[in-house]
Amino acid sequence: MRPEDAKRDHYRKMAKRAGYVSRAAFKIIELNKKYGIFKTGQRVLDLGASPGGWSQVVSKLVGPEGEVYAVDKRPLKIELENVKFLQIDILNDRIDLSNFDVVISDLAPNVSGVWEHDQYVQIQLAKRALEIAESTLRRGGNFVCKIFDGEGVNDIVNRARKEFGFVKLTKPKASRKESSELYLVCKNYLRGSS
Ligand SMILES: C[S@@+](CC[C@H](N)C(=O)[O-])C[C@H]1O[C@@H](n2cnc3c(N)ncnc32)[C@H](O)[C@@H]1O
């Protein structure tokens, strides 16, 4: 087995054992350990949430006094008391919510195999996620966003640098080495209401 296949298999088994519906859960766990993104009692918006691994992790981190709004065009595979699900297409539908402490986005297109096309669509999703964060975050809030490396990344990073006190582009260990997926971690939103 190739080392990358072994790694994927390892995370899949770990996810099954821990009861997570996706391997992606380990990416947000790792990012939170390194960058301290979540606190108990927070209100979190999870964009591209299905099947629900990130929502499962965040639901525990914010605890019963916190709440998670999970958004996706496909249904979730989990039901949790402090997670509310909205089935919408973020490129076409409005999100009439606000006052979030954290916005996270793992939005990704169905991969077509044509790299330029997939990367272009993913950048559109990441841009929309940043716009949603700008209009729904509280002052001091945090934003985490998946980005496929390539054209358009610098524009998003530069825009984020004007709006957050801390911005870092990073690749978690749980992310496949050969994939071009990166995560933008932004902390301390400088606008928004307190
Ligand atoms: C990599 S998956 C997310 C995995 C999730 N974070 C987890 O832990 O289970 C990406 C998700 O983005 C969603 N997505 C892609 N485009 C979307 C759109 N325009 N509106 C809403 N959801 C979208 C897909 O349906 C898919 O479920």
The ligand as an SDF file (V2000), in Angstrom:
LIG
                    3D

 27 29  0  0  0  0  0  0  0  0999 V2000
  -15.4340   18.1080    1.9150 C   0  0  0  0  0  0  0  0  0  0  0  0
  -17.1720   18.1310    2.1060 S   0  0  0  0  0  0  0  0  0  0  0  0
  -17.3400   18.7060    3.7670 C   0  0  0  0  0  0  0  0  0  0  0  0
  -17.0080   17.6840    4.8440 C   0  0  0  0  0  0  0  0  0  0  0  0
  -17.4500   18.1330    6.2200 C   0  0  0  0  0  0  0  0  0  0  0  0
  -16.6380   19.2470    6.6890 N   0  0  0  0  0  0  0  0  0  0  0  0
  -17.3420   17.0200    7.2430 C   0  0  0  0  0  0  0  0  0  0  0  0
  -16.5590   17.1360    8.1860 O   0  0  0  0  0  0  0  0  0  0  0  0
  -18.0880   16.0430    7.1450 O   0  0  0  0  0  0  0  0  0  0  0  0
  -17.6490   19.5360    1.1720 C   0  0  0  0  0  0  0  0  0  0  0  0
  -19.1220   19.8740    1.2040 C   0  0  0  0  0  0  0  0  0  0  0  0
  -19.3480   21.1080    0.5190 O   0  0  0  0  0  0  0  0  0  0  0  0
  -20.6830   21.0660    0.0390 C   0  0  0  0  0  0  0  0  0  0  0  0
  -20.9430   22.0960   -0.9780 N   0  0  0  0  0  0  0  0  0  0  0  0
  -20.2900   22.2860   -2.1580 C   0  0  0  0  0  0  0  0  0  0  0  0
  -20.8330   23.3340   -2.8300 N   0  0  0  0  0  0  0  0  0  0  0  0
  -21.8360   23.8170   -2.0660 C   0  0  0  0  0  0  0  0  0  0  0  0
  -22.7770   24.8820   -2.2180 C   0  0  0  0  0  0  0  0  0  0  0  0
  -22.7660   25.6600   -3.3220 N   0  0  0  0  0  0  0  0  0  0  0  0
  -23.6810   25.1190   -1.2430 N   0  0  0  0  0  0  0  0  0  0  0  0
  -23.7040   24.3290   -0.1340 C   0  0  0  0  0  0  0  0  0  0  0  0
  -22.8510   23.2930    0.0700 N   0  0  0  0  0  0  0  0  0  0  0  0
  -21.9250   23.0350   -0.8800 C   0  0  0  0  0  0  0  0  0  0  0  0
  -20.7890   19.6510   -0.5370 C   0  0  0  0  0  0  0  0  0  0  0  0
  -22.1630   19.2760   -0.6700 O   0  0  0  0  0  0  0  0  0  0  0  0
  -20.0150   18.8330    0.4950 C   0  0  0  0  0  0  0  0  0  0  0  0
  -20.8680   18.2270    1.4280 O   0  0  0  0  0  0  0  0  0  0  0  0
  1  2  1  0
  2  3  1  0
  2 10  1  0
  3  4  1  0
  4  5  1  0
  5  6  1  0
  5  7  1  0
  7  8  2  0
  7  9  1  0
 10 11  1  0
 11 12  1  0
 11 26  1  0
 12 13  1  0
 13 14  1  0
 13 24  1  0
 14 15  1  0
 14 23  1  0
 15 16  2  0
 16 17  1  0
 17 18  1  0
 17 23  2  0
 18 19  1  0
 18 20  2  0
 20 21  1  0
 21 22  2  0
 22 23  1  0
 24 25  1  0
 24 26  1  0
 26 27  1  0
M  CHG  2   2   1   9  -1
M  END
$$$$
